[in-house]
Amino acid sequence: MKHNIVHFEIPADDVERGKAFYAQLFGWQFSGPPGFPDYWTVEMAEGEAGPGLAMMARQAPGQVPTSYFDVESVADYLVRVEQLGGKVLMPKTPVPGMGWFAVCQDTEGNMFGLWQADPAAA
């Protein structure tokens, strides 16, 4: 596994304003997945490849965009993060029918996410 960036989240103080900005700038279209209030995914144009992209309501002052890296096992990588001096900020969490994620902090204070695809996640 190459551990590529598979998802990217952009926080916004005013989500409607942020969505309008990117819709006009790049032509992005947003949709709200069921069960995720204040969270909108970007619909990529047919044939375009790239990481998943979403806009979300800012959850804390100073929240910055977060990149999620593809891993074989979120649980295994959380152990490695802590062994290497990083911190687990949000534990392994299911996204039903899609996979598992967790949010971490590296040794330099940067936030990043881990993503494990798993259609059986519940």
C-alpha positions in Angstrom: 0.0 0.0 0.0 1.3 3.5 -0.9 -0.5 5.3 1.9 -1.8 8.0 -0.5 -4.0 10.9 0.5 -7.5 9.5 0.0 -9.6 12.3 1.6 -9.3 16.0 2.4 -11.6 18.1 4.6 -11.9 21.9 4.4 -13.4 23.5 7.6 -15.5 26.6 7.2 -17.0 29.2 9.6 -19.8 29.8 7.1 -20.3 26.6 5.2 -22.8 28.1 2.7 -20.3 30.9 1.9 -17.5 28.4 1.5 -19.5 26.1 -0.7 -20.5 29.1 -2.9 -16.8 30.2 -3.2 -15.6 26.8 -4.4 -18.6 26.2 -6.6 -17.9 29.4 -8.4 -14.1 29.0 -8.4 -13.9 25.4 -9.5 -17.4 24.4 -10.5 -17.7 22.0 -7.5 -21.1 20.5 -6.6 -21.8 19.5 -3.1 -24.0 16.9 -1.6 -24.8 16.1 2.1 -24.4 12.4 2.9 -27.1 11.0 5.1 -26.3 11.0 8.8 -23.6 13.6 8.6 -25.1 17.1 9.4 -22.8 20.0 8.7 -20.7 17.9 6.3 -20.8 18.1 2.5 -18.9 16.0 0.0 -17.7 17.3 -3.4 -19.0 15.6 -6.4 -16.1 15.1 -8.8 -16.6 15.4 -12.5 -17.1 12.1 -14.3 -13.7 10.6 -15.3 -11.8 12.7 -12.8 -9.6 10.9 -10.3 -8.3 12.2 -7.0 -8.8 12.1 -3.3 -12.3 12.5 -1.8 -13.0 16.1 -0.8 -15.4 17.5 1.7 -16.4 20.8 3.4 -17.4 20.8 7.0 -18.5 23.2 9.7 -15.5 24.3 11.7 -15.5 22.4 14.9 -12.9 24.4 16.8 -11.1 27.8 16.5 -8.0 27.5 14.3 -9.1 24.2 12.8 -7.1 23.6 9.6 -7.7 21.4 6.6 -7.1 17.7 7.3 -5.6 15.1 5.0 -6.5 11.4 5.5 -4.0 8.7 4.5 -5.0 5.2 3.3 -3.8 2.5 5.7 -4.3 -1.3 5.9 -5.5 -1.1 9.5 -6.5 2.0 11.5 -6.0 0.1 14.8 -2.5 -1.0 13.9 -1.5 2.5 12.8 -2.8 4.1 15.9 -0.4 2.0 17.9 2.4 3.0 15.6 1.5 6.7 15.9 1.8 6.6 19.7 5.0 4.5 19.6 6.6 7.2 17.4 5.6 10.1 19.7 2.4 11.2 18.0 -1.0 11.5 19.6 -4.4 10.0 18.9 -7.0 12.9 18.9 -10.0 10.8 17.8 -10.0 7.0 18.1 -11.0 4.5 15.4 -14.5 5.5 14.4 -16.8 3.8 11.8 -18.3 5.4 8.8 -21.1 2.8 8.2 -20.8 0.9 5.0 -17.6 2.8 4.0 -14.8 2.2 6.5 -13.0 3.4 9.6 -11.1 6.7 10.4 -9.1 8.2 13.2 -7.5 11.6 13.7 -4.0 12.0 15.0 -1.3 14.6 15.7 2.3 14.1 14.5 5.4 15.1 16.6 5.3 18.6 15.0 1.7 19.4 16.1 0.2 18.7 12.7 -3.2 17.0 12.5 -3.8 14.2 10.0 -6.3 11.4 9.6 -6.1 7.6 8.9 -8.6 5.9 6.6 -9.3 2.2 6.3 -11.8 1.2 3.6 -14.2 -1.5 4.8 -17.7 -1.8 3.4 -18.6 -3.9 6.5 -17.8 -1.1 8.9 -20.7 -0.4 11.3 
